[in-house]
Amino acid sequence: MSTRTADSRTGLRLLAGAAALGLLALAGCSDPHEELRAWMEEQRRTARPHVSPLVPPRRFDPEPYRAVTQVEPFSVQKLQGLLKQESRQPNSLLAAEMNRRREPLEAYPLDALAMVGSVTRGGQPYALLKADSLIYQVKVGDHMGQNYGRITRITETEIALRELVPDTLGEIVERTSTLTLQERAQEKR
């Protein structure tokens, strides 16, 4: 026999032995996580969770709304009541305004009025105002706008007026407003 054949037989035997050993090792370790699964199953069986009982909910007793008979806080009635109360006070800015007769231009807000011109008669300036396609003539001292506006000055291009408006605290304060001349845009020819 040759040495070559003997060497190949020895190699084959070693290879067969190693393969058999590997198969044996694999047969013994068929599931590497089996031990972990067994421990987890045992823990599940022996663990007893502690859950405290739920507290029953408190009984809800609805509170009846008692302000039904009172005036709503944002209603016109309340505003009128406050204005009347304000007018009864001796130092009130609104006292004189509440007791006088209303003028036609007080029915319009200032943004609905447009100054369309001015004239001077007898040395006194007059402004021409347009409201609802009607032209009104006003002078210093006349009233206009919905905030008790009183005209204090008239020039060729604007009307200055004093208005009475509530501030953030509800107090009535004076405010100066102006209405400027509305010129027509020139048509392009």
Contacts in CASP RR format, 6 or more apart in sequence:
PFRMAT RR
TARGET T0000
AUTHOR 0000-0000-0000
METHOD contacts of the structure
MODEL  1
MSTRTADSRTGLRLLAGAAALGLLALAGCSDPHEELRAWMEEQRRTARPH
VSPLVPPRRFDPEPYRAVTQVEPFSVQKLQGLLKQESRQPNSLLAAEMNR
RREPLEAYPLDALAMVGSVTRGGQPYALLKADSLIYQVKVGDHMGQNYGR
ITRITETEIALRELVPDTLGEIVERTSTLTLQERAQEKR
71 77 0 8 1.000
71 78 0 8 1.000
72 78 0 8 1.000
83 94 0 8 1.000
83 98 0 8 1.000
84 98 0 8 1.000
86 92 0 8 1.000
86 94 0 8 1.000
86 95 0 8 1.000
86 172 0 8 1.000
87 94 0 8 1.000
87 95 0 8 1.000
87 97 0 8 1.000
87 98 0 8 1.000
87 99 0 8 1.000
88 95 0 8 1.000
89 95 0 8 1.000
92 172 0 8 1.000
93 164 0 8 1.000
93 172 0 8 1.000
93 173 0 8 1.000
93 174 0 8 1.000
94 148 0 8 1.000
94 164 0 8 1.000
94 172 0 8 1.000
97 148 0 8 1.000
97 164 0 8 1.000
102 143 0 8 1.000
103 142 0 8 1.000
103 143 0 8 1.000
103 144 0 8 1.000
104 136 0 8 1.000
105 113 0 8 1.000
105 129 0 8 1.000
105 131 0 8 1.000
105 136 0 8 1.000
105 138 0 8 1.000
105 142 0 8 1.000
105 143 0 8 1.000
105 144 0 8 1.000
105 145 0 8 1.000
106 143 0 8 1.000
106 144 0 8 1.000
106 145 0 8 1.000
106 146 0 8 1.000
106 148 0 8 1.000
106 149 0 8 1.000
107 145 0 8 1.000
107 146 0 8 1.000
108 131 0 8 1.000
108 132 0 8 1.000
108 144 0 8 1.000
108 145 0 8 1.000
108 146 0 8 1.000
109 145 0 8 1.000
109 146 0 8 1.000
110 144 0 8 1.000
110 145 0 8 1.000
110 146 0 8 1.000
110 147 0 8 1.000
110 177 0 8 1.000
110 179 0 8 1.000
112 131 0 8 1.000
112 132 0 8 1.000
113 129 0 8 1.000
113 130 0 8 1.000
113 131 0 8 1.000
113 144 0 8 1.000
113 145 0 8 1.000
113 179 0 8 1.000
114 129 0 8 1.000
114 130 0 8 1.000
114 131 0 8 1.000
114 179 0 8 1.000
114 182 0 8 1.000
115 127 0 8 1.000
115 128 0 8 1.000
115 129 0 8 1.000
115 130 0 8 1.000
115 158 0 8 1.000
115 159 0 8 1.000
115 179 0 8 1.000
115 180 0 8 1.000
115 181 0 8 1.000
115 182 0 8 1.000
116 128 0 8 1.000
116 129 0 8 1.000
116 130 0 8 1.000
116 135 0 8 1.000
116 181 0 8 1.000
116 182 0 8 1.000
117 127 0 8 1.000
117 128 0 8 1.000
117 156 0 8 1.000
117 181 0 8 1.000
118 125 0 8 1.000
118 126 0 8 1.000
118 127 0 8 1.000
118 128 0 8 1.000
118 154 0 8 1.000
118 155 0 8 1.000
118 156 0 8 1.000
118 157 0 8 1.000
118 181 0 8 1.000
119 125 0 8 1.000
119 126 0 8 1.000
119 128 0 8 1.000
119 137 0 8 1.000
120 126 0 8 1.000
124 139 0 8 1.000
124 140 0 8 1.000
125 139 0 8 1.000
125 140 0 8 1.000
125 154 0 8 1.000
125 155 0 8 1.000
126 137 0 8 1.000
126 138 0 8 1.000
126 139 0 8 1.000
126 154 0 8 1.000
127 137 0 8 1.000
127 138 0 8 1.000
127 139 0 8 1.000
127 151 0 8 1.000
127 154 0 8 1.000
127 159 0 8 1.000
128 135 0 8 1.000
128 136 0 8 1.000
128 137 0 8 1.000
129 135 0 8 1.000
129 136 0 8 1.000
129 137 0 8 1.000
129 138 0 8 1.000
129 144 0 8 1.000
129 159 0 8 1.000
129 179 0 8 1.000
130 136 0 8 1.000
130 182 0 8 1.000
138 144 0 8 1.000
138 151 0 8 1.000
138 154 0 8 1.000
138 159 0 8 1.000
139 151 0 8 1.000
139 154 0 8 1.000
140 151 0 8 1.000
140 152 0 8 1.000
140 153 0 8 1.000
140 154 0 8 1.000
141 150 0 8 1.000
141 151 0 8 1.000
141 152 0 8 1.000
142 150 0 8 1.000
142 151 0 8 1.000
143 149 0 8 1.000
143 150 0 8 1.000
143 151 0 8 1.000
144 151 0 8 1.000
144 161 0 8 1.000
145 163 0 8 1.000
147 163 0 8 1.000
147 164 0 8 1.000
147 165 0 8 1.000
147 175 0 8 1.000
148 163 0 8 1.000
148 164 0 8 1.000
149 161 0 8 1.000
149 162 0 8 1.000
149 163 0 8 1.000
149 164 0 8 1.000
149 177 0 8 1.000
150 161 0 8 1.000
150 162 0 8 1.000
150 163 0 8 1.000
151 159 0 8 1.000
151 160 0 8 1.000
151 161 0 8 1.000
152 160 0 8 1.000
152 161 0 8 1.000
152 162 0 8 1.000
152 176 0 8 1.000
153 159 0 8 1.000
153 160 0 8 1.000
154 160 0 8 1.000
156 181 0 8 1.000
157 180 0 8 1.000
157 181 0 8 1.000
158 178 0 8 1.000
158 179 0 8 1.000
158 180 0 8 1.000
158 181 0 8 1.000
159 178 0 8 1.000
159 179 0 8 1.000
160 176 0 8 1.000
160 177 0 8 1.000
160 178 0 8 1.000
161 176 0 8 1.000
161 177 0 8 1.000
161 178 0 8 1.000
161 179 0 8 1.000
162 174 0 8 1.000
162 175 0 8 1.000
162 176 0 8 1.000
162 177 0 8 1.000
163 174 0 8 1.000
163 175 0 8 1.000
163 176 0 8 1.000
163 177 0 8 1.000
164 172 0 8 1.000
164 173 0 8 1.000
164 174 0 8 1.000
164 175 0 8 1.000
165 172 0 8 1.000
165 173 0 8 1.000
165 175 0 8 1.000
166 172 0 8 1.000
166 173 0 8 1.000
167 173 0 8 1.000
END
